[in-house]
Amino acid sequence: MSVTVSIKVRRELVELADKMVRYGIARSRSHAFNIMIEKGLESVRREVMFWEEVYRKTEEYKKKGYRIRHGGLTKLLEEERSR
């Protein structure tokens, strides 16, 4: 059973939660905070940094003219999350 609580957190943690949602690591901010609590902050930071780099490199390759196959990145994301 879920229970709603209201807490204040550092802006850095909210930004991290937003990145987790953006990169598909979490479904929502609430889900992101639950993951942070369960996995630990450092583990989450490493995962977000990994996916930031994946997205950054993907954009670089697109700018260089490489074609990114539709769904390829999504498949990688799903495989990584299933571990």
N, C-alpha and C positions, 0 to 999 in steps of 0.2 A: 504494500500500500504506500502510495506517495503522500507526502505531507508538504505543504507549501510553507516556506520560511523566507523571511526578508532579512538580508544581510548586506553590510557594506563591504566592498572589496576594493583593492587597489585598481586604478585604471588599467594598469598593465595586464591584470588578470581578465578584465572585460575584453581588452583588445585581443588577448590570446584566445578567449572563448569565441569571439567573432571570427577569428582566423580558422578556428576548428570547424565552425559552421561553413565558412566560405570554401574550405578545401574538402568538405564532405566527411570530416572525421567525426563530427557530431551533427545531430538533426536540429538542435536548437541550443541556445545559450544554457538553458537548464540542463540539457543532456551533456553539454561541454563541461559544466561545473561538476556534474556527477562523475564524469570520466576523470577529471583532474583529481577529485577526492579519492577515487578508487585506484587509479594508476599511479598517482603521485605527480607533482608538478614538473619535475625534471624529465620524467619519461614523456609527458605530454609536450613539453618544449622541444625535445629532440624530434618527436614525430612531426610537429608543425614545421620545424626548420627543414626537415627532409622534404615535405610536400611543397614548401615555399620554393625550394631549389628545383624540384621537378617542374613546377609551373613556370618558373623563371626560364629554365632551359627550353621548355616547350615553346615559349614565346620567342626566344632567341632563334630557334630553328625555324619557326614560321617566318620570321623576318628575313632569314637567309634563303627562303624559298622552298624549304622542305615541306612536303605535304604530310600532315598529321592525319592518319587514318581515323575516321570517325569511330568513337567508342574505344579506341586503344587505351587512352588514359583512364577512362572509366573502368576498364577491365583491370588495369594495374591497381587502381584504388580499391576495387572490390577484393582483389587477391590479397593486398596488404592488410585490409581490415579483417579478413577471415583468419589471419594468423593469431 
